Amino acid sequence: MKTKIEPLTESYFYILLCLYNGANHGYGIMQDTLNLSGNRVRIGSGTMYGAVSNMMKKGWIVETKSDNPEDERKRLYKITESGRSILSEEIKRLNELVESANKIIH
């Protein structure tokens, strides 16, 4: 039997998506989310850092250090293999939803 994976919230989805191609800091993730969502999804700092904390506990992201000495105080986050897997499963689930809807609507 396949283990059921809970759907991601939009905040979790976008945070993982923003980290997919490389590490980023919290403010950068918030700005990238706005851009990727066409200004539809705005992650506030409280939501951002609560989500980051939870995803770190789940092993989906880790904190990392910057190579740039000017940014060494910024907390950078990067996605783990587990986080990549979760994101891939969520994208698959969302695609299945859209395919089902298109069968009815189109």
N, C-alpha and C positions, 0 to 999 in steps of 0.2 A: 504494500500500500504506500502511495506517495505521501510524503509529509506535506501538510497544508501550510503554505506560507501566507502570513497575513499581508494584505495590501499595504503598501507604503503610503504615508501621508504625502501630500504635495511637497511639504518642506523637506522631508527625508529624501524623497525622489530627487528633487533639485539639488540638494546638498551633495548626494552621491554623484549625480550627473556632472556637477561643476568640478568635482575632484577627479573625474574619470581620466582626463588627459594630463593631470599633474597636480602637485600640492598647491594649496592656496590658503590664505588667512580668512578669518571670519568675515571681515568687511568685503573682501574680494568675492567671496561666495555669495554674499547678499546682493552685490552689484551684478554679478554674473547671472543670478537667478532672475533678477528684474529684466535683464537683456534677453535671456533665453525664453522667458515667458511672455515677452512683448508687454512688459509692465503689468501683467496680470497677477503675478505672485510676488508678494513683498514679504520677506522674512525679517521680522524684527529681531533685535539683538537678544532679547530674552528667549524667544523661540529658537534662535540660532544656537545659542550656547547650551540650552537644555537638550536640543536634538544632538548636538555634537557630543555632549557628555553621554547620552544614552547610546549613541552609535559606537562610541569608544568602548563602552562596557560590553556591547554585543560583538566587538571585534571587527566592525565594518570599516572603521577609520582609525588612524593612529596620528598622534602628534609627532611632528618632525621638526628639525632645525633648518633654518635657511643657510644657504652657502654665502649669502651676501651679508658682510659684517654690519651694514647699515640696517638690516632687517632682523638682526639676531634676537631682538626682544619680541618680535611678532611671533605669535603662535601660528604655526603652519600645520595644516592637516592634510593627510593623504589617504586615499582609499586603499583598502587591503584586498586580497584575492576574494575573501569572504564577501566584502562589500560589493565587489564587481559581480560576483555570482548573484547576490540578492538583487542588484540593479538589473541584471540580464533577465532574471526570472520575472521581475515586475514589468519590464518592457514586453516580454512575451505574453504575460497576462493581459496587459492593456491592449496589445495587438489582437488577441483573441476576442476581447470585448468589442473592439471596433469591427472586426470581421463578422461577428454575430449580428451586430446592429445593421451593418451594411446589407446583410442577407434579407433583412426585413424592410429596410427603408428604400433600398435601391432595387 
